């Protein structure tokens, strides 16, 4: 195997950079493929987990005299459904591998402190995303019950399984992304793009944006479900504001803020290359 020439600052020639990208992509795709193969053998248990919220709604609907059921309408639909579910499960199972590969591809070009923060982000993002997904799964029966409750009496509601799985995955992913938004705000602060003063000063707009996001993300439009999504995000944002404030206080005020509008900052002489 040819050795790649990497400079002390993490830079490398374009050809080596492309070779590194190919190597990381190959390992990521291989991990996802192996995860999907493993998930294929556990497909019945995985599908039961996904269908559990809908099964609970079916039992409640039948108790109220409504006919609600899942159905497959095509010959190849069972195979396509199993392939879809196992690939998504493979992506989730192999996430530590491909997230690590992405991190390793990015870090050679970062400074030491930036590498440390990127590792913290990788370790923090996964639990936050899973927390949002777990919240979506918890409130999924209530959302389904609310939406299917509009079915008229004496009318059967036959839901295609593929459409339900897509609805399930979209809801879980949106909730997971919602829990990652505060982490993104923290990254902007750590990168020096958004100071803590700006975050705290824009709390009204942040509150409004969180409410709008929760209203769009919740599938049933239930105010209770919206509140259950908006509250954790706001709590995380408060934690982010506190961390950003401590971070800016530790670094001290920006020296550019002390300059007047007609003053120029000093430019350090370039360090000679040994």
N, C-alpha and C positions, 0 to 999 in steps of 0.2 A: 504494500500500500504506500502510495506516494505521500511523503511528509509535506504538510502545508506550512508555508512560511508566514508566520504571524509575528508582527512587530510587537514590542512591549506595550504599546498603547492599544493593542487589539486590532489594528488595521491589517489588511491583507490584500493581495492583488485581486482583481475582478474575477479571474478564472478560479482562484482558490475560494473566493467568496461564493461563487455559483456552485462549486463542488461541495462546499459546506452546506449550502441550502439543499442541494439534492440529497445529501446524506441525511440531514435532519428530516426532510420530507419522507424519505424511504423508511426510516425508523418509525415515524409517526403513522404512516399508512400501514406498515406491518403490524404495529400495536393495535390499531383500530380493527384490522382484519382478524387478528387472533382473538380480540375481544368479541367481535361479532360471531366468530365460530363458536366460542364458548357460550355466548348468549343463545345461539341457535338450539343448543341442547336443553337449555332452561326456558325455552319459549313459553311452555304452558304456564309456568309459575309467573313469568314476567307479564304475560297477557292477563292473567287473573289479577295481578296487582293493578294494572292499568284499568281494567274493567270494573274493579271493585266499587268505585263511586257510582257508576251507572247501575250496577246490580242493586245497590242500596236504593236508588231512585225507582227502579223497576218494582221492587217489592212494595215500596210505599205507594206507587201509582196503582198497582193492582189492588191494594187494600182500599183505595178510593174509587175502584171501579173503572180505572183507565187501563188501556192496553198499550204498553210501551215495551219495546224490545229492540235488541240489536240484531242486525241481519247482514249477510253477505249476498250480493246480487249477481256476481260474476263467477265464471268458472275458474279464472286464474286469480281472483281476488284473495283467496286464502293464502296462496303462495306469496303474492305481493305484500300482503299484510304482514306475514311472518318475516319477510325480508326487511321491510321497513322498520319493524319493531326491533329486530336483532341488530340492525346497523346502528340505530339510535342508542341502543343499550351498549353496543361495542364502543361507541364514541364516549359514552359516560364512563364505562369501566376503564378504558385506556386513557382517560383524561390526565392522570398523573404523568404518564409517559410523554404524550405529545405536548402538554404544557411545559414539561421540563425541556423538551427539545426546542420549543419556541424560546424559552428563557435562555438556553445555552447559545442559541443562534444570535440573540440580541446582545447578550452581556459582553462579548469580546470588544464591542465598540463603545462600551460605557466606562465611566470612571468607577473607582472602587465604591464610593458612597452611593452612586446610582445603581450599581449591582446589588448592593445591600437592600436598597429600597425596592428594587424589582423582585428580589426574592421574597421580601415581606408581602408584596402584592400577590405573587403567585400563591403563597401559603394562605393568604387571607381571602382571596377571591373565591376559591372553591367552597369553603364553609359558608360564605355569604350567599353564594348562588344556591347551594343545597338548602339553606334556611328558607330562601324565597320559594324554592320548588316545594318544600314540605308544607309551607303555608298555603300554597295553591292547592295542593292535594287535600289538605284538611278541609278547605271550604268548597271543594269541587262538588260534593253532593248537594249542598245548599244552592249553588249556582245552577246545577242541572235541574234540580227540583223546581226552581223558580222559572226557568225557561220552558221546561216541559209542562209546567202548570197551565200554560196558555192553550194546551191542546183541548179542543172542544169535546164535549161529551159524545159518546158513541162514535168516536173517531180514533182509529188505531194510529199510533205514532211509531213507525218502523224506521229506525235510525241506522244508516249504513255504518258499519264498523270502521271503515277507513276514515270517514268524515269525523267520527267520534274520536279516533286516535289523533287525527290532526288537531282537533279542538283541544284535546287533552295536552298534547305536546306544546302547542302555541301558548296555552294558558300558563303552563309550568315554566316555559322559557321566559315569558314576559315577566312573571313574578320574580324569577331568578335575576333577570337583568335589572329589575327595579331595585333589588338589594345591592347591586353593584354600582349604581349611580353615585352614592356617597363616597365609595372608594375612588371613583373617577375624579370627584371634586377634590379629594385629598391628594391625589397624584398631581393635579394642577397646582396645588399649593406647594407641594414638595419640590416641584419643578420650577417654582418661582414665577409661574404664570399668573396665578390668582392669589393675592395676599389674603390673610385671615380677615383683615379689616373689610375687604370687599365682600367676603362671604357673609360676615356677620351683618354688614350694612344692607345686604340684599335679602334678608330673611323673609320679607313679605313676598317678594317675587319667588323665592324658593318654596315657600308654603303654597303659593298659588300653583306653581308648576307641579308640585307633588300631588296636589288634589286633582289637577287636570290629568296627570299621568295615571293616577289610581282610577279615575273615572273611565279613562279609555281602556286601561288594562283589564279591569274586572269584566268578565263576560256577561254577568247577569244585570249589571247596573244597580245592584242592591246597595243602598247607602251603608249598611253594616259591613258588607264585604269591602267596599271602598275604604272605609275607616280602618279595617283590619290590615289593609295594605299600606295606607298612608301613614299610620302611626309608627310602625317599625322603621319606615324610611326616614321619617322626621327625627326619630330618636337616633338613628345612625348619623344623620346629618348634624345633629347637635354634638355628638361625639367627635365627628370630623372637624367641626368648628373649634372645639376645645383643643384638639390635637394641633390644628393649624395655628391657633393662637399661641400655644406653647412653642411650636416650631419657630414661628416668626420672632417670638420673644427671645428664644435662645440664640437665634442668628443676629438679633438686633435690627434696628430700623434700616431700611434701604438707604444707602448713602446718596442715591440720586434724589431722594425726597428732600434732602437738606439743601439742595442747590436751588438757586433762583432760576427764573425762566430764561434769563440772559446769560447764565453761567455755563461753563463747560467743565465736564468732569475730567479728572486727570487720567491719562492713559499710561499704564505701566510700560516700561521698556520691555521689549521681547527678551525672553531668556535665551542666552546663547546656547546653541546646540553643541554638545560635546562630541 
